Structure formats: structure tokens, C-alpha cells
Amino acid sequence: MKKCLRIWMALLLPVLLLTGCWQEEPPEEIEDVLPVVEEEKPEERKTIFPECFALPYMPGQSLDPINCADGMQQVAASLLYEGLFRLDHSFEPQLCLCISYTHDGSASRYVFTLRKGVHFSDGTPLTGRDVKAALDRARESERYRSRLAGIVSISAGEDTVTIALSSPNTGFPALLDVPIVKSGTQDAVAPIGTGPYFYTEEDTGAYLIANQSWWRGEEQPVERIALVEASDPDAMLYRFASHEVQLMTVDLTGILAVSTTGSVDCVDAETTLMQYVGCNTSRAPLDSPSLRRALSAGINRSNVTGAFLSGHGSPACFPVSPNSSLYPGALEERYALDAFTAALADSGYVPERPLILLVNRENSFKCAIADYLAETWTSGGLPVEVQALPWEEYAAALERGEFDIYYGEARLTADWDLSSLLIPGGALNYGNWSNPDTSRLLEEFAAAESREAAMQALCAHLKEQMPILPVCFKSISVLTQADVVEGITPTATEPLYNLGECIIRLKEE
């Protein structure tokens, strides 16, 4: 939802739009600033129309979408490159460079047919060999390696690409929004892509120029987009505050914070970034499903997202985004204090000591949420104490299993594969959860033709067992100078997702 704000707040580092990491390691000496947002009166808005629409970027660093730096480089790259699919606002894969696909009976071998008439911005046609080369590079990259780990082999024809998987996955197309570049151009500052713009350098600087042969045939909102040097996040914020650039993406509830002011339009985009409470299920008292259910019943998820994340998130009782069609809303139960106290009584739990809730202290938002949850649980008869640790100590404690519960964050993939959280040996299974029914239901979901029914069965099981307690899915924010950009409906990876419907207003000559 679009918000017109006068922002006297913390504007934070650009979100890691495409990263596969759980959480980035914080730098030293971080000072967090909680945002204070005031509704702006219409007469207070001051519009400064630019002569040329501009985005921040880091000169001298690659715009290759496979290996470029996170953040501002990715925003520019999103206008240069496209994937076989693109994810819509519900995280559903929509056909893009791919026109159709088939898979075998086990959903472990896919054949993708490329769209005819697609050309790179230099006029050469897109081929299966280009797609294979890009996906092979992505499989080795830090950004996409984990996401594409299930691929065994890729082969290509002139207009087809065949991919074999190590195990069935009917949600596999949702992983293939990987940007495709022309084979052999990856070493250029900006490899050649098929997107609505292409990169060029002139005496006056670097620009994105409208691709007149773009296969979609949609009209781009502006002919030229200037790329303005911003060597670091502080420089990006300065460029935005001084109206030298008109758009940037930020995580308004992240770790690193600096302040700025100005009349700004803000539109949020949903992400697959889940915040949750993890439980140490390998030891008492959290080895009890009834106690874990009581803990979950004591989480007022709407209050967490509204009061502590300022609305930059969606409450979730299950490990799938509420914006996805797979979310089992019928299984959801609203928070009620009476329900929490009843669940706690039913568990038979008699506190012998306070449970310890670990949280990474570098993020003031997470610390505030952890304090709130501990206070809620304690006042309801389940004593909990918060232990806020520096990142290194926090991560080490999780790896060693030295915790009762912890407040965590996980970036899920759009096929909603929960294996890393819920199977023995999973990279994020810090609570050592091991359950044959969980593993079976995960496998059935991955292979299911009816993914909605399979997700419903999986979540019904998780509701009973509660090895993790989902809290919410965070959103990122696209900030633009007031009234300059209209009509945007961003996604997590494409701030200008509906480019053909966007309006960008420039200063009249």
C-alpha cells in the first residue's frame, strides 16, 4: 500500500533483494535509530521534478545480475535483465522469457521452451545456450548457489532448456527468475540483457537507455535514466536527500541506520523473509509440543507487525507468506490472551526457571520484539528472559544449541521449501527438530500436483508440533521523491515491476 509521508526517520541500507543468506553479519559500532513517521498534510508536500530521472549506482562495479553487489546495483540491473520467469506479488512464477514448460511424472525433469522473437538489446536472438550459460554461472554464484542446489544437469537446444533435478519439485519454476545475460558478455561492466533498458556510457556519465526493440512492446516511462555515483550507503542517502536520485529501496526495520528528511512517497513490497521464534526441541522443556503450542498462542502477531515493524510486514502463523495462494488461512487462529493462558494450563508446564530467549542485539527492532514477547509470555504465567547477544555470539550459541528459544530470521525460497529449517541436519535447524511425519510431508509437498492441499496438510501438522513459531514476513520499502513516480507496485526483486503502467514526471522544459 502506498503511503505519502514526511519522513523524519531512519532510512536503512538497501535490502538484500536476491540473497540466499539467512542474515548478514553486522559491522562494528552500530547505532540503531527507531523511525518516527508522521502523516503529512497535503499542503506540506514539496515536489521537486528532476530534469532526468536518476538511480544510484556504484561506478566501476559490475551490473552483472549474477554477481553484482547487493542493493543499489540490483535495482539498476532489474531494468536490464529478465529471467525465464518473474515472480508476481503473490510469489507465483509468471512466464517471461519462457513461453511454456513441461515436466515428467515425478517433476524431476523439466523442459522449458523459450519465447520466440526475443532479442538481446544488441539485436541478437536469445537462445537456449544463453540460458544454460547464465544458469550454470548462477549455480556457482554466492547469490543463487543454495537456491539452485537441486539441479543435477542443464542441457540446451536452440529454443529449449532441459533441467534435471535431484528430487521432485513441482514448485521449481518459482526458482527460475534468475536474470539471463548474453553468453560471453558477463565480463563487461553491464552484460547484455533482454530487458526494457540497456546500459551506455557518455561524456556526461552513465545511463540506462530505453530498449526500442524490447519484446514486450510496452512503452517505457522515460527514454533515459541517469546513473548517479553513490559509492556507499551514506552517499546513496545523500544523493536521495539532495534530490539527485529519485528512487531507492530500503529495509526500514533492518540493522544499519542513518537519518534523513524530505517529502517522500513510500510503497512496500512483500518478501519471503520470515521472522520466527525457534525452539530447542532436543531438550526439556521445549521438547513438549503442548508447551510450544502455548508459546505460539501467546504471540500477538498483528501487534508485532503494527507496533514494532510500523506495518512493514505481514503477520503469519505458518512458514509461507500470507500473500501466497498457498497460505492456509482456514487453519489460522487469532491471538487472544484467554487462549494463551488456556493453552499454557493444558500443557501442564510448571516453570522451574525462566526460559531464555536469544536475540541479535544489533537490530533494535528485533530486540524490541523480543522484549515484548518475553513480557507477554511472562505476564501470562510463562516466565521468559531476553538475552541480547552480539552477532558472533548469537550465531555461535545457535550452532551449539545453547538456547531455549531464539528470535530468528530466514529468507525462504519462493517454492516454499522448508527443508533447511525442518529436516535433520538442515542449515537452519538449530533446534534439532527430527520428525518422520514432518520429513514425509515436506517430500509430499515438493512432489505434489495439488500444492495447496499438500501445504494445508503440512501446516496442519506443523500447527500441532510447532517446532518453529512463525511471526511475520517482512516487507521492503521503495522510496521515491514526492509525486515524481506514480503507479508503481513493486515486488521484492523488481521495484518497477509494472513498468509499462508507471508514470515518471520530469521538469518541464
Disulfide bonds with the S-S distance in Angstrom:
none
